[in-house]
Amino acid sequence: MFTVRVYQDDRGKEPFTNWLEHFPSKIKDRIFDRIFRVGQGNFGDHIFVAIVSFELTEAKITFSL
């Protein structure tokens, strides 16, 4: 299992949380499901950008509305 953390800047703001607020619940649910699977070790379609600290910086979520 992996720990999934939300980035906070120096002022305590969370850009991801702010970005997520603009989506309808159906889309938020899909994003949270994807993040949950990453935490379980199922990275799916992804790109590792920095292997040094094992950071997942981009994950693809494909679905239709």
BADO-37559 format. One line per 5 residues: number of its first residue (from 1); their letters; for each residue z, x, y of N, C-alpha, C. Coordinates in nm, 4 decimals, always signed. Layout:
BEGIN
NUM> A> Z,X,Y,Z,X,Y,Z,X,Y; ...
This chain:
BEGIN
1> MFTVR> +0.0000,+0.0845,-0.1185,+0.0000,+0.0000,+0.0000,+0.0000,+0.0882,+0.1237; -0.0543,+0.0337,+0.2311,-0.0667,+0.1047,+0.3569,+0.0039,+0.0276,+0.4670; +0.0462,+0.0985,+0.5686,+0.1071,+0.0360,+0.6845,+0.0002,+0.0146,+0.7897; -0.0126,-0.1071,+0.8376,-0.1077,-0.1400,+0.9433,-0.0281,-0.1572,+1.0717; -0.0627,-0.0804,+1.1736,+0.0085,-0.0860,+1.3012,-0.0871,-0.1268,+1.4124
6> VYQDD> -0.0347,-0.1951,+1.5112,-0.1125,-0.2337,+1.6284,-0.0861,-0.1302,+1.7374; -0.1945,-0.0753,+1.7922,-0.1830,+0.0261,+1.8974,-0.1206,-0.0335,+2.0225; -0.0277,+0.0439,+2.0825,+0.0317,+0.0093,+2.2117,+0.0070,+0.1231,+2.3085; -0.0377,+0.0910,+2.4290,-0.0573,+0.1968,+2.5278,+0.0765,+0.2315,+2.5937; +0.0717,+0.3212,+2.6921,+0.1947,+0.3677,+2.7580,+0.2709,+0.2573,+2.8303
11> RGKEP> +0.2008,+0.1516,+2.8658,+0.2642,+0.0393,+2.9355,+0.3117,-0.0689,+2.8404; +0.2966,-0.0454,+2.7099,+0.3403,-0.1439,+2.6111,+0.2385,-0.2523,+2.5833; +0.1193,-0.2406,+2.6393,+0.0150,-0.3414,+2.6167,-0.0569,-0.3125,+2.4854; -0.1023,-0.4178,+2.4199,-0.1729,-0.4084,+2.2931,-0.3151,-0.4612,+2.3113; -0.4128,-0.3726,+2.3317,-0.5502,-0.4174,+2.3532,-0.6032,-0.5047,+2.2393
16> FTNWL> -0.5689,-0.4739,+2.1162,-0.6157,-0.5537,+2.0029,-0.5635,-0.6963,+2.0111; -0.4365,-0.7113,+2.0426,-0.3761,-0.8439,+2.0539,-0.4414,-0.9230,+2.1665; -0.4651,-0.8569,+2.2800,-0.5314,-0.9237,+2.3926,-0.6726,-0.9674,+2.3549; -0.7457,-0.8819,+2.2840,-0.8815,-0.9126,+2.2397,-0.8800,-1.0309,+2.1434; -0.7834,-1.0320,+2.0520,-0.7758,-1.1340,+1.9483,-0.7456,-1.2731,+2.0051
21> EHFPS> -0.6733,-1.2792,+2.1144,-0.6340,-1.4076,+2.1739,-0.7527,-1.4944,+2.2149; -0.8679,-1.4352,+2.2350,-0.9846,-1.5085,+2.2832,-1.0624,-1.5795,+2.1733; -1.0229,-1.5628,+2.0491,-1.0956,-1.6225,+1.9378,-1.0302,-1.7519,+1.8912; -1.1086,-1.8434,+1.8353,-1.0514,-1.9643,+1.7753,-0.9711,-1.9283,+1.6494; -0.8855,-2.0181,+1.6084,-0.7968,-1.9941,+1.4935,-0.8723,-1.9567,+1.3665
26> KIKDR> -0.9867,-2.0200,+1.3427,-1.0636,-1.9928,+1.2205,-1.1048,-1.8456,+1.2135; -1.1475,-1.7906,+1.3251,-1.1881,-1.6502,+1.3282,-1.0669,-1.5587,+1.3190; -0.9592,-1.5930,+1.3885,-0.8356,-1.5131,+1.3797,-0.7872,-1.5046,+1.2353; -0.7932,-1.6169,+1.1639,-0.7495,-1.6181,+1.0237,-0.8317,-1.5206,+0.9402; -0.9626,-1.5176,+0.9619,-1.0488,-1.4247,+0.8880,-1.0137,-1.2798,+0.9197
31> IFDRI> -0.9861,-1.2522,+1.0463,-0.9496,-1.1161,+1.0868,-0.8165,-1.0763,+1.0245; -0.7178,-1.1656,+1.0283,-0.5877,-1.1354,+0.9683,-0.5976,-1.1174,+0.8170; -0.6818,-1.1969,+0.7513,-0.7034,-1.1789,+0.6071,-0.7595,-1.0405,+0.5777; -0.8542,-0.9979,+0.6596,-0.9159,-0.8658,+0.6411,-0.8134,-0.7556,+0.6613; -0.7303,-0.7678,+0.7639,-0.6263,-0.6683,+0.7904,-0.5253,-0.6659,+0.6767
36> FRVGQ> -0.4899,-0.7823,+0.6234,-0.3975,-0.7888,+0.5095,-0.4541,-0.7123,+0.3907; -0.5837,-0.7334,+0.3614,-0.6463,-0.6634,+0.2483,-0.6472,-0.5123,+0.2698; -0.6677,-0.4680,+0.3924,-0.6614,-0.3248,+0.4219,-0.5211,-0.2727,+0.3913; -0.4200,-0.3466,+0.4300,-0.2821,-0.3071,+0.4013,-0.2532,-0.2982,+0.2524; -0.3272,-0.3756,+0.1734,-0.3108,-0.3737,+0.0274,-0.3929,-0.2620,-0.0377
41> GNFGD> -0.4720,-0.1903,+0.0424,-0.5524,-0.0809,-0.0107,-0.6973,-0.1169,-0.0351; -0.7366,-0.2398,-0.0076,-0.8744,-0.2836,-0.0251,-0.9467,-0.2679,+0.1092; -1.0130,-0.1536,+0.1288,-1.0755,-0.1238,+0.2570,-1.2121,-0.1884,+0.2735; -1.2738,-0.2317,+0.1656,-1.4024,-0.2998,+0.1761,-1.5059,-0.2179,+0.2503; -1.5871,-0.2829,+0.3315,-1.6927,-0.2176,+0.4085,-1.6299,-0.1561,+0.5333
46> HIFVA> -1.6186,-0.0231,+0.5368,-1.5496,+0.0437,+0.6461,-1.6092,+0.1813,+0.6706; -1.5674,+0.2420,+0.7801,-1.6063,+0.3782,+0.8141,-1.4802,+0.4529,+0.8561; -1.4497,+0.5652,+0.7883,-1.3393,+0.6506,+0.8308,-1.3913,+0.7445,+0.9375; -1.3268,+0.7470,+1.0512,-1.3689,+0.8346,+1.1594,-1.2817,+0.9594,+1.1626; -1.1528,+0.9467,+1.1363,-1.0621,+1.0620,+1.1373,-0.9863,+1.0669,+1.0057
51> IVSFE> -1.0146,+1.1672,+0.9251,-0.9475,+1.1800,+0.7963,-0.8129,+1.2512,+0.8111; -0.7943,+1.3283,+0.9170,-0.6725,+1.4054,+0.9386,-0.5483,+1.3174,+0.9315; -0.5500,+1.2042,+1.0008,-0.4337,+1.1155,+1.0012,-0.4595,+0.9877,+0.9226; -0.5700,+0.9852,+0.8458,-0.6061,+0.8715,+0.7615,-0.6101,+0.7429,+0.8419; -0.6834,+0.7454,+0.9515,-0.6953,+0.6279,+1.0366,-0.8232,+0.5521,+1.0064
56> LTEAK> -0.8110,+0.4231,+0.9846,-0.9268,+0.3356,+0.9718,-0.9586,+0.2859,+1.1110; -1.0733,+0.3254,+1.1625,-1.1028,+0.2894,+1.3002,-1.2085,+0.1811,+1.3122; -1.2806,+0.1525,+1.2055,-1.3813,+0.0480,+1.2139,-1.3931,-0.0225,+1.0798; -1.3822,-0.1525,+1.0808,-1.3979,-0.2326,+0.9601,-1.4942,-0.3465,+0.9905; -1.5777,-0.3779,+0.8958,-1.6783,-0.4820,+0.9144,-1.6292,-0.6138,+0.8541
61> ITFSL> -1.6435,-0.7199,+0.9291,-1.6096,-0.8534,+0.8819,-1.7355,-0.9375,+0.8953; -1.7875,-0.9854,+0.7847,-1.9101,-1.0633,+0.7867,-1.8810,-1.2063,+0.7433; -1.9160,-1.3035,+0.8281,-1.9044,-1.4448,+0.7918,-1.9836,-1.5262,+0.8923; -2.0138,-1.6473,+0.8552,-2.0866,-1.7341,+0.9472,-1.9957,-1.8455,+0.9966; -2.0276,-1.8977,+1.1117,-1.9465,-2.0055,+1.1699,-1.9977,-2.1405,+1.1291
